[in-house]
Amino acid sequence: QPQLVQSGGGLVQPGGSLRLSCAASGFEFKHYGGAWYRQAPDGERDMIAFIARLGLTTQYGDSMDARFIVSRDNDQNIIYLQMNRLKPEDTAVYYCKADGDGLTVWGQGAQVTVSS
């Protein structure tokens, strides 16, 4: 059963950093693109970052700046989202996704709260 398991969310003060992880099981993540989305309270689920299969291409959502960095380790079957200089408006549930060739799998979501 293909599955994505997320870790790394939590409470952080403004200006702090977090790294989210998304580990695949039941399939080889290296064969699929990976993406991160977030959904703020009362908001839509928006794509914030995408990384191609080999990690050579990354794309970020229109509203994103250079504070967030997506990466992957195909040997470990994991993608990451490094989030720096976090702001209260980054508070949301963050989801990862694997996508391509007939497979779409979502992670379970991780709450990130930025507050002092």
C-alpha atoms as a printed R data frame, in Angstrom:
    type eleno elety resid chain resno       x      y       z
1   ATOM     1    CA   GLN     A     1   0.000  0.000   0.000
2   ATOM     2    CA   PRO     A     2   1.637  3.271  -1.086
3   ATOM     3    CA   GLN     A     3   1.869  5.661   1.821
4   ATOM     4    CA   LEU     A     4   3.487  8.966   2.786
5   ATOM     5    CA   VAL     A     5   4.248  9.635   6.450
6   ATOM     6    CA   GLN     A     6   5.019 13.184   7.518
7   ATOM     7    CA   SER     A     7   6.994 14.434  10.481
8   ATOM     8    CA   GLY     A     8   8.508 17.661  11.741
9   ATOM     9    CA   GLY     A     9   5.587 19.989  12.372
10  ATOM    10    CA   GLY     A    10   4.996 21.882  15.599
11  ATOM    11    CA   LEU     A    11   5.028 25.250  17.312
12  ATOM    12    CA   VAL     A    12   7.765 27.736  16.465
13  ATOM    13    CA   GLN     A    13   8.352 31.380  17.281
14  ATOM    14    CA   PRO     A    14   8.349 34.012  14.544
15  ATOM    15    CA   GLY     A    15  11.728 34.074  12.847
16  ATOM    16    CA   GLY     A    16  12.400 30.440  13.641
17  ATOM    17    CA   SER     A    17  12.916 27.454  11.348
18  ATOM    18    CA   LEU     A    18  11.380 24.025  10.869
19  ATOM    19    CA   ARG     A    19  12.071 21.151   8.533
20  ATOM    20    CA   LEU     A    20   9.232 18.917   7.432
21  ATOM    21    CA   SER     A    21   9.903 15.378   6.260
22  ATOM    22    CA   CYS     A    22   7.775 13.137   4.071
23  ATOM    23    CA   ALA     A    23   8.804  9.485   3.938
24  ATOM    24    CA   ALA     A    24   7.427  7.096   1.346
25  ATOM    25    CA   SER     A    25   6.632  3.442   1.885
26  ATOM    26    CA   GLY     A    26   5.179  0.904  -0.492
27  ATOM    27    CA   PHE     A    27   6.651  2.634  -3.534
28  ATOM    28    CA   GLU     A    28   9.870  4.231  -4.710
29  ATOM    29    CA   PHE     A    29   9.564  7.981  -4.392
30  ATOM    30    CA   LYS     A    30  12.340  8.538  -6.949
31  ATOM    31    CA   HIS     A    31   9.935  7.620  -9.743
32  ATOM    32    CA   TYR     A    32   7.527 10.437  -8.863
33  ATOM    33    CA   GLY     A    33   7.457 14.155  -8.487
34  ATOM    34    CA   GLY     A    34   7.008 15.438  -4.969
35  ATOM    35    CA   ALA     A    35   5.122 18.481  -3.801
36  ATOM    36    CA   TRP     A    36   4.239 20.385  -0.659
37  ATOM    37    CA   TYR     A    37   0.927 22.104  -0.054
38  ATOM    38    CA   ARG     A    38  -0.468 24.048   2.829
39  ATOM    39    CA   GLN     A    39  -3.932 24.877   4.031
40  ATOM    40    CA   ALA     A    40  -4.511 27.722   6.419
41  ATOM    41    CA   PRO     A    41  -7.604 27.867   8.638
42  ATOM    42    CA   ASP     A    42 -10.615 28.668   6.453
43  ATOM    43    CA   GLY     A    43  -8.356 28.618   3.380
44  ATOM    44    CA   GLU     A    44  -7.771 26.471   0.337
45  ATOM    45    CA   ARG     A    45  -5.028 23.907  -0.057
46  ATOM    46    CA   ASP     A    46  -2.338 25.688  -2.079
47  ATOM    47    CA   MET     A    47   0.764 24.241  -3.706
48  ATOM    48    CA   ILE     A    48   3.891 25.834  -2.271
49  ATOM    49    CA   ALA     A    49   6.733 23.747  -3.700
50  ATOM    50    CA   PHE     A    50   7.403 21.026  -6.258
51  ATOM    51    CA   ILE     A    51  10.473 18.923  -6.876
52  ATOM    52    CA   ALA     A    52  11.001 16.708  -9.893
53  ATOM    53    CA   ARG     A    53  11.947 13.041  -9.659
54  ATOM    54    CA   LEU     A    54  15.718 13.502  -9.672
55  ATOM    55    CA   GLY     A    55  15.599 16.764  -7.728
56  ATOM    56    CA   LEU     A    56  17.126 18.755 -10.574
57  ATOM    57    CA   THR     A    57  14.054 20.936 -11.019
58  ATOM    58    CA   THR     A    58  12.128 22.770  -8.331
59  ATOM    59    CA   GLN     A    59   9.220 25.154  -8.575
60  ATOM    60    CA   TYR     A    60   7.524 27.314  -5.990
61  ATOM    61    CA   GLY     A    61   4.056 28.754  -5.720
62  ATOM    62    CA   ASP     A    62   3.475 32.316  -6.834
63  ATOM    63    CA   SER     A    63   3.069 33.559  -3.282
64  ATOM    64    CA   MET     A    64   6.238 31.902  -2.017
65  ATOM    65    CA   ASP     A    65   9.560 33.598  -1.423
66  ATOM    66    CA   ALA     A    66  13.031 32.202  -0.850
67  ATOM    67    CA   ARG     A    67  12.358 31.311   2.778
68  ATOM    68    CA   PHE     A    68  11.179 27.827   1.840
69  ATOM    69    CA   ILE     A    69  13.363 25.204   0.175
70  ATOM    70    CA   VAL     A    70  12.250 21.809  -1.123
71  ATOM    71    CA   SER     A    71  14.723 18.948  -1.439
72  ATOM    72    CA   ARG     A    72  14.767 15.164  -1.650
73  ATOM    73    CA   ASP     A    73  16.899 12.174  -0.777
74  ATOM    74    CA   ASN     A    74  15.941  9.385  -3.128
75  ATOM    75    CA   ASP     A    75  18.213  6.912  -1.358
76  ATOM    76    CA   GLN     A    76  16.118  7.443   1.794
77  ATOM    77    CA   ASN     A    77  12.803  7.722  -0.096
78  ATOM    78    CA   ILE     A    78  12.114 11.126   1.494
79  ATOM    79    CA   ILE     A    79  11.357 14.681   0.489
80  ATOM    80    CA   TYR     A    80  11.884 17.678   2.742
81  ATOM    81    CA   LEU     A    81  10.616 21.206   3.161
82  ATOM    82    CA   GLN     A    82  12.998 23.539   4.954
83  ATOM    83    CA   MET     A    83  11.154 26.586   6.268
84  ATOM    84    CA   ASN     A    84  13.161 29.580   7.471
85  ATOM    85    CA   ARG     A    85  12.311 32.966   8.993
86  ATOM    86    CA   LEU     A    86   8.805 31.764   9.693
87  ATOM    87    CA   LYS     A    87   5.974 34.244  10.056
88  ATOM    88    CA   PRO     A    88   2.584 33.946  11.796
89  ATOM    89    CA   GLU     A    89   0.916 33.873   8.383
90  ATOM    90    CA   ASP     A    90   2.776 30.620   7.631
91  ATOM    91    CA   THR     A    91   0.555 28.911  10.202
92  ATOM    92    CA   ALA     A    92  -1.231 26.085   8.390
93  ATOM    93    CA   VAL     A    93  -1.497 22.358   7.956
94  ATOM    94    CA   TYR     A    94   1.229 21.247   5.566
95  ATOM    95    CA   TYR     A    95   0.772 18.257   3.272
96  ATOM    96    CA   CYS     A    96   3.142 16.398   0.997
97  ATOM    97    CA   LYS     A    97   2.156 14.603  -2.156
98  ATOM    98    CA   ALA     A    98   3.644 12.132  -4.594
99  ATOM    99    CA   ASP     A    99   2.265 12.354  -8.078
100 ATOM   100    CA   GLY     A   100   2.692 10.817 -11.531
101 ATOM   101    CA   ASP     A   101   2.030  7.832 -13.777
102 ATOM   102    CA   GLY     A   102  -1.284  6.879 -12.266
103 ATOM   103    CA   LEU     A   103  -0.288  7.310  -8.634
104 ATOM   104    CA   THR     A   104  -1.299 10.124  -6.330
105 ATOM   105    CA   VAL     A   105  -0.570  9.780  -2.625
106 ATOM   106    CA   TRP     A   106  -1.006 12.391   0.104
107 ATOM   107    CA   GLY     A   107   0.670 12.588   3.459
108 ATOM   108    CA   GLN     A   108  -1.452 12.808   6.588
109 ATOM   109    CA   GLY     A   109  -0.700 16.482   7.171
110 ATOM   110    CA   ALA     A   110   1.388 18.281   9.782
111 ATOM   111    CA   GLN     A   111   0.317 21.306  11.776
112 ATOM   112    CA   VAL     A   112   2.776 24.191  11.776
113 ATOM   113    CA   THR     A   113   1.969 27.028  14.151
114 ATOM   114    CA   VAL     A   114   4.054 30.178  14.194
115 ATOM   115    CA   SER     A   115   3.377 32.158  17.329
116 ATOM   116    CA   SER     A   116   5.146 33.882  20.162
